[in-house]
Amino acid sequence: MTSARKDGPEEGALRIHQAIARDLGTAILTGRHRPGDLFEGEIEASERLGVSRTAYREAVRILVSKGMLESRPKAGTRVLPRYRWNVLDPEMLAWMFAGEPDADFIRDLFELRGVIEPAAAEFAARRRTEDQLAVMDAALDDMGRAGLSTAEGRAADQRFHHAVLAATHNDALAALASSVGAAVSWTTKFKHRKQMMPRDPLPDHRAVLQAIAARDTAAARNAMTELLRLALADMEIGEPESGG
């Protein structure tokens, strides 16, 4: 767990409470704290961690805002059920992928992307501007040059997917860009962590761009669907167990 001085400049205090939130959040995500578990009191926790009560309180507020904890006077602080968690929060995604993410959750992310992104590609093919095409093209040039094993290449990949959502000219879809972008980045980073020489996905992205540029809505939807299918296959996480 985090340990830090109890006093310090405001910037230092910010780092401290974010680090505490990360450690507590990771402990919840990995099952060390389970839904329904009661956290120890603020005084006890801050003394054990060697931090100020203010820093610990701010960390708890972060987790409350993400739907992971509920804090009530006299009732204490409890871990909420998983369905209450804001699992698309970019920071929570980072915590999940810092370790070994759950295979079912990776499939959940791809299923969500499979609902959103093919439709977004179809809208983009109908509504994109020349400037937006130029942004997509430049992003793929950067992605090809840097490679997805680098932070620069993954950032370019994110820019491409952001640009597709922006080209829908649908504010509700565009608002999903940060969550979709974080999912793109972390799943890609995880894939490269697991495989030394993964398949090159650049041609799949180029196919999406070509369909959008041609204003071929059906081809754009199909190309994005295929891109996601291949990306999930690259994860090599196996098939989910059937329900019954």
C-alpha positions in Angstrom: 0.0 0.0 0.0 1.0 3.6 -0.4 3.0 5.4 2.2 3.8 9.1 2.2 4.5 12.0 4.4 1.4 13.4 6.2 2.3 17.0 5.3 3.6 18.6 2.1 2.8 20.9 -0.8 -0.5 20.8 -2.5 1.0 19.2 -5.6 2.5 16.4 -3.5 -0.8 15.8 -1.7 -2.5 15.4 -5.1 -0.1 12.7 -6.0 -0.5 11.0 -2.7 -4.3 10.7 -2.8 -4.3 9.6 -6.4 -1.8 6.9 -5.5 -3.9 5.7 -2.6 -7.0 5.6 -4.9 -5.0 3.6 -7.4 -3.9 1.1 -4.8 -7.3 0.7 -3.2 -9.0 0.5 -6.6 -6.6 -2.2 -7.7 -7.2 -4.1 -4.5 -11.0 -4.0 -5.3 -10.5 -5.0 -8.9 -8.3 -8.0 -8.0 -10.8 -9.2 -5.4 -8.8 -8.4 -2.3 -11.8 -6.3 -1.3 -15.0 -7.8 -2.4 -18.5 -6.3 -2.9 -20.1 -5.8 0.4 -16.8 -5.6 2.3 -16.5 -2.9 4.9 -13.4 -0.7 4.8 -11.7 0.2 8.0 -12.3 3.6 9.5 -10.6 6.8 8.2 -8.4 7.3 11.2 -7.2 3.7 11.3 -6.6 3.6 7.5 -4.7 6.8 7.4 -2.5 5.8 10.3 -1.8 2.4 8.8 -0.9 3.9 5.4 1.1 6.7 6.9 -0.8 9.5 5.2 -3.0 12.4 6.2 -6.7 11.8 6.8 -7.4 14.4 4.1 -5.4 12.4 1.6 -7.2 9.2 2.5 -10.6 10.9 2.4 -9.9 12.3 -1.1 -8.8 8.9 -2.3 -12.1 7.4 -1.1 -14.0 10.2 -2.8 -12.3 9.3 -6.1 -13.5 5.7 -5.7 -17.0 6.8 -4.7 -17.1 8.9 -7.9 -16.2 5.8 -9.9 -19.0 3.8 -8.3 -16.6 1.4 -6.5 -17.4 2.5 -3.0 -20.3 3.9 -1.0 -19.5 6.0 2.1 -22.3 6.8 4.6 -22.1 8.5 8.0 -22.1 5.9 10.8 -22.6 3.0 8.3 -19.0 3.3 7.0 -17.5 2.7 3.6 -18.4 -0.4 1.6 -17.4 -1.9 -1.7 -20.3 -1.7 -4.2 -21.4 -4.5 -6.5 -19.5 -4.6 -9.8 -22.5 -3.5 -11.9 -22.3 -0.1 -10.2 -18.7 0.5 -11.2 -17.9 2.9 -14.0 -15.8 0.3 -15.8 -15.3 2.6 -18.8 -13.6 5.2 -16.7 -10.1 5.6 -18.4 -8.4 5.6 -15.0 -10.1 2.4 -13.9 -9.2 0.8 -17.3 -5.6 1.7 -16.6 -5.8 0.0 -13.1 -7.4 -3.1 -14.7 -4.7 -3.5 -17.3 -1.8 -2.8 -15.0 -2.2 -6.4 -13.9 -3.8 -9.4 -15.6 -7.3 -8.2 -16.8 -10.2 -10.6 -16.6 -10.7 -12.3 -20.0 -14.5 -11.9 -19.7 -14.0 -8.2 -19.2 -11.8 -8.0 -22.4 -14.6 -9.7 -24.3 -17.1 -7.2 -22.8 -15.0 -4.3 -24.1 -14.9 -5.8 -27.6 -18.7 -6.5 -27.5 -19.3 -2.8 -26.6 -16.9 -1.6 -29.3 -18.7 -4.0 -31.7 -22.0 -2.2 -31.0 -20.5 1.4 -31.2 -17.7 1.5 -33.7 -19.2 -0.3 -36.8 -22.2 2.1 -36.6 -19.8 5.0 -36.1 -17.9 4.0 -39.2 -21.1 3.9 -41.2 -22.1 7.4 -40.1 -18.6 8.6 -40.7 -18.7 7.4 -44.3 -21.9 9.4 -44.8 -20.9 12.6 -43.0 -17.0 12.9 -42.9 -15.3 16.0 -44.1 -12.0 16.1 -46.1 -10.3 17.5 -43.0 -11.4 14.6 -40.9 -10.2 12.2 -43.6 -6.8 13.9 -43.4 -6.7 13.4 -39.6 -7.5 9.7 -40.0 -4.8 9.3 -42.7 -2.2 11.1 -40.7 -3.0 9.0 -37.6 -2.5 5.8 -39.6 0.8 7.1 -41.1 2.0 7.7 -37.5 0.7 4.4 -36.4 2.5 2.6 -39.2 5.8 4.4 -38.6 5.9 4.0 -34.9 4.3 0.6 -34.5 1.8 -0.4 -31.8 4.5 -1.6 -29.5 5.3 2.1 -28.7 3.3 4.7 -26.8 3.5 6.9 -29.9 1.9 4.2 -32.1 -0.8 3.5 -29.6 -1.6 7.2 -29.3 -1.9 7.4 -33.1 -4.3 4.4 -33.0 -6.4 6.2 -30.5 -6.4 9.3 -32.7 -7.8 7.3 -35.6 -10.6 5.8 -33.6 -11.4 9.3 -32.1 -11.5 10.8 -35.6 -14.0 8.1 -36.8 -16.3 9.0 -33.8 -15.8 12.7 -34.5 -16.7 12.2 -38.1 -20.1 10.9 -37.2 -21.1 14.5 -36.3 -23.1 12.9 -33.4 -22.3 14.5 -30.1 -23.5 11.5 -28.1 -21.2 9.2 -30.0 -18.3 11.6 -29.9 -18.6 11.8 -26.1 -17.7 8.1 -26.0 -14.3 8.9 -27.5 -12.3 8.9 -24.3 -13.7 5.6 -23.1 -13.3 3.9 -26.5 -9.9 5.4 -26.9 -8.8 4.1 -23.5 -10.1 0.6 -24.4 -8.3 0.7 -27.7 -5.0 1.8 -26.0 -5.1 -0.7 -23.1 -6.2 -3.8 -25.1 -3.5 -3.0 -27.6 -0.8 -2.6 -25.0 -1.9 -5.8 -23.3 -1.8 -7.7 -26.6 1.8 -6.6 -27.2 2.7 -7.5 -23.7 1.5 -11.1 -24.4 2.9 -11.5 -27.9 6.4 -10.5 -29.1 5.4 -10.4 -32.8 1.6 -9.8 -33.1 -0.2 -9.5 -36.4 0.0 -6.1 -38.1 -3.4 -4.5 -37.9 -2.6 -1.5 -40.1 -4.2 -3.0 -43.2 -7.5 -3.5 -41.3 -7.4 0.2 -40.3 -6.6 1.2 -43.9 -9.6 -0.7 -45.1 -11.9 1.2 -42.7 -10.4 4.5 -43.9 -10.8 3.6 -47.6 -14.4 2.8 -47.1 -15.1 6.0 -45.2 -13.3 8.0 -47.9 -15.4 6.3 -50.6 -18.5 7.1 -48.7 -19.4 3.4 -48.8 -21.4 3.0 -45.7 -21.9 -0.8 -45.8 -18.2 -1.3 -46.5 -17.2 1.0 -43.7 -19.4 -0.9 -41.2 -18.2 -4.3 -42.4 -14.5 -3.2 -42.4 -14.8 -2.0 -38.8 -16.6 -5.1 -37.8 -13.8 -7.2 -39.3 -11.1 -5.0 -37.7 -12.7 -5.7 -34.2 -13.1 -9.4 -34.9 -9.4 -9.8 -35.8 -8.3 -7.6 -32.9 -10.2 -9.8 -30.4 -8.8 -13.0 -32.1 -5.3 -11.5 -31.6 -5.9 -11.4 -27.8 -6.0 -15.2 -27.7 -8.2 -15.3 -24.7 -10.4 -18.2 -25.7 -14.2 -18.5 -26.0 -16.5 -17.7 -23.2 -18.4 -20.5 -21.4 -22.0 -20.8 -22.6 -24.7 -20.0 -20.1 -27.4 -22.3 -19.2 
